[in-house]
Amino acid sequence: MKQKAYLGLDVGGTGAKAGVLDGQGRLLGFAHRPYRPQLTEEGHIEIPIQTIYAAARGATVSAIGESGARVVALSICSQGQTFVCLNEHDEPLYPAIVWYDARASEQAKRLSQALQSSNLHEAMPYVTPIASGPKVMWLHEHFPVLMAAAKRYLLLPDYLAYRLTGRAVIDPCTASSTALYAEDASDYCAAALAAAGIRKSEMAEIQQCGQPIARVAPKSAEEWGMDADTLVVTGTNDQYSGALGAGNCRPGIVSVTTGTALSLVTLTEHLPQPMPPGLLGGRFPIPRYQFALAFSKTAGVVLEWFNRELSPGQSLQELDDMASRVPIGSRGVIMLPHFDGMISPVRDPDARGAFLNLSLHHTRIEMYRATMEGLGCNVHENFELFRRCGFPIQVVRSIGGGAKSDFWSQMIADITGFPIERPVFREAGVVGAAMIAAVGSGAFSSLEECSEALYKPERIFNPHPENHALYQKLCRNYIELYRYIYHHQE
């Protein structure tokens, strides 16, 4: 008889990852299927939804096959904002628009103005140019004939749930990334829907994380390599799924995710009021906690850019090895990694990346190390933001693709002065989604209990005091330079 297990599916910006977890927290099977969003001539970032679907299905089939287990429940986590438009036959009308595409700035302004003038007697949705709602408005304005056939607007988790079960369901955290829903509200904001020209029936149902959606339809079960009675459970945003997978289930823990983007998450019973402009926050999947999130849109994607454009043919591991032989401070080179604006600790959408203090003696390896150090300084200043807000930092856990690098993990410990704990499974988003599936199936009484029980540490990177002192000076120079260049005040 096959072992009972739970599947977590993490659908990210550059690929889909699937993992099968047993009831003791052991990873029985894992698979990754990469894809690459397309940059159009206009600077828009898109990807065919069929590409995402094929990657998610392929990763799931491989992970289940490797595990040899019987998956009784699955949950899907993903980034917010990325969405697809479907017609009445559930056919895509336009490629999925990737979350960090900011084409809809004008539409976001108009949506925000409409909400401000509507005299809302309820919480106002958070409107940004990367939110899904303004992008739907952009599509209707630029492709009116095509979009006249639109019947559904689904984000990635609800799209995949819809394909698997016939029911489109989204959790409140992810729904808030549409600019059509305010967290803790009972439903979508009617004024936002009206201003965006979207009917409520065209959006996914909103349901709490960890609640059952439906059983997988027989045809989908066969295609995805699972049983027809497999339960699909409402997931959440990948940042919060990753936090759960890292055992971040109570205040005092900070999970640092280094993937395409960089994020720091900690939990609290009460967020500061008013919230600092560079800090995001909201309701966490564990209902009694709220999350505080510091975020940078560009992290691993900058290293990939460096690798592709300046060091083709070499792996990131080879670049790490060479950079480890460069002294701290990269012989004077400082890199600002804000290739697509800043969010935390200072909100500035117009900020851009830069290499500073270059001379004819510098090499690309010093530039590479400076890039890593710039990202590390960004982590450090966001730690300081957390502390100014009164959030205790007792445990730091590093997850995501960057956590695979010993060099990066030690650098973060040395820069911040905190021990950095690395979990056994660095793909915490997958593990967190599997935890959510386990709770939804009744294997655990709560997400808090499950996260605490199944988290497993692998290694702790302790800071070296002499290195920390050198990095403190570097971080001061980094902050002074970007304040000068971007005209930021202290």
Secondary structure, 3 states (H helix, E strand, C coil): CCCEEEEEEEECCCEEEEEEECCCCCEEEEEEEECCCEECCCCCEEECHHHHHHHHHHHHHHHHHHHCCEEEEEEEEECCCCEEEECCCCCECCCEECCCCCCCHHHHHHHHHHHHCCCCCCCCCCCCCCCHHHHHHHHHHHCHHHHCCCCEEEEHHHHHHHHHHCCCEECHHHHHHHCCCCCCCCCCCHHHHHHHCCCHHHCCEECCCCCEEEECCHHHHHHHCCCCCCEEECCCEHHHHHHHHCCCCCCCEEEEEECCCEEEEEEECCCCCCCCCCCEEEECCCCCCEEEEEEECCCHHHHHHHHHHHCCCCCHHHHHHHHCCCCCCHHHCEEECCCCCECCCCCECCCCCEEECCCCCCCHHHHHHHHHHHHHHHHHHHHHHHHHCCCCCCEEEEECHHHHCHHHHHHHHHHHCCCEEEECCCCHHHHHHHHHHHHHCCCCCCHHHHHHHHCCEEEEECCCHHHHHHHHHHHHHHHHHHHHHHCCCC
